[in-house]
């Protein structure tokens, strides 16, 4: 299975100015937010696209089971919240690079294709200390093949009997 959040962490670490320790996964009430700039990644709206693709592999020189692999194309939206003085710059950068070969090349080893990002939205509001936390949100839409494999017995000889029924 594709580690989407692991890939998104690496992407934010590489292209945003957010410190690596301040890149968080969205878990309700699981982590205290850093006081300086940080980024939060949230997976939203995972959807199937199209019909399964099926692949069967086996070695005819052995009698071992073959392997059936079912693959489905997934489309996923990843919400990236950037908070801090550089929030707008980070969000703008991600929106721009989402439609470039830079993100395509970076995510290719993960098996992920970036499709596009929406226009960054300003979501500035007071934080827990009643100070304003500058926050910009951008949603990155990606696609990837999700697959699972199972062993399947196979045969190379079969005996078939037919009978005429009148």
Residue, then its C-alpha position, 0 to 999 in steps of 0.5 A: x500500500x502506498x504511504x501517502x502521508x509519508x510521501x507528503x511529509x517528505x514533500x513538505x520537508x523538501x519544498x516548504x520552509x517549515x522545520x521538519x519537527x513541525x510537520x504534523x499529521x492531523x490527529x484530533x487532540x494528539x499533539x500540541x501545536x508548535x508556537x512558531x511556524x508549522x504545517x499540518x497534513x490531512x488526508x481527505x476524500x479518497x476515491x476510486x477512479x475506474x475499474x480494477x486492473x488484474x494481473x496474474x503472474x506465475x512460473x511455468x517451470x515450477x508447480x508453485x502457486x501464481x499470484x493475482x494482483x488487483x490494482x485500482x486507481x485512487x484519487x486523494x485530496x491532501x489538505x496542507x495547512x501552513x501556519x506562521x509568517x511564511x504560510x502564504x509563501x508556502x501555500x503559493x509555492x505548493x499551488x504553483x509546483x503542483x502543476x509542474x514537473x518538479x512535484x511529478x519528479x519528486x513523487x514518482x518514486x513513491x508511485x504518486x502523481x500530483x494532479x493539481x492544487x486549489x487556490x490557497x485560502x487564507x484561514x487566519x484566526x486567533x490561536x489558543x493564546x488569543x494571538x492571531x495565527x497566520x494560516x493558509x490552506x491549500x488542497x493538493x489532489x494526487x492519484x496513485x495505484x493501490x494494489x493487493x496480491x493473493x496467491x492463486x493455484x494454477x494448472x497446465x493440464x485439464x481433463x474435460x468430459x462432455x456429454x450430449x443431453x437430449 
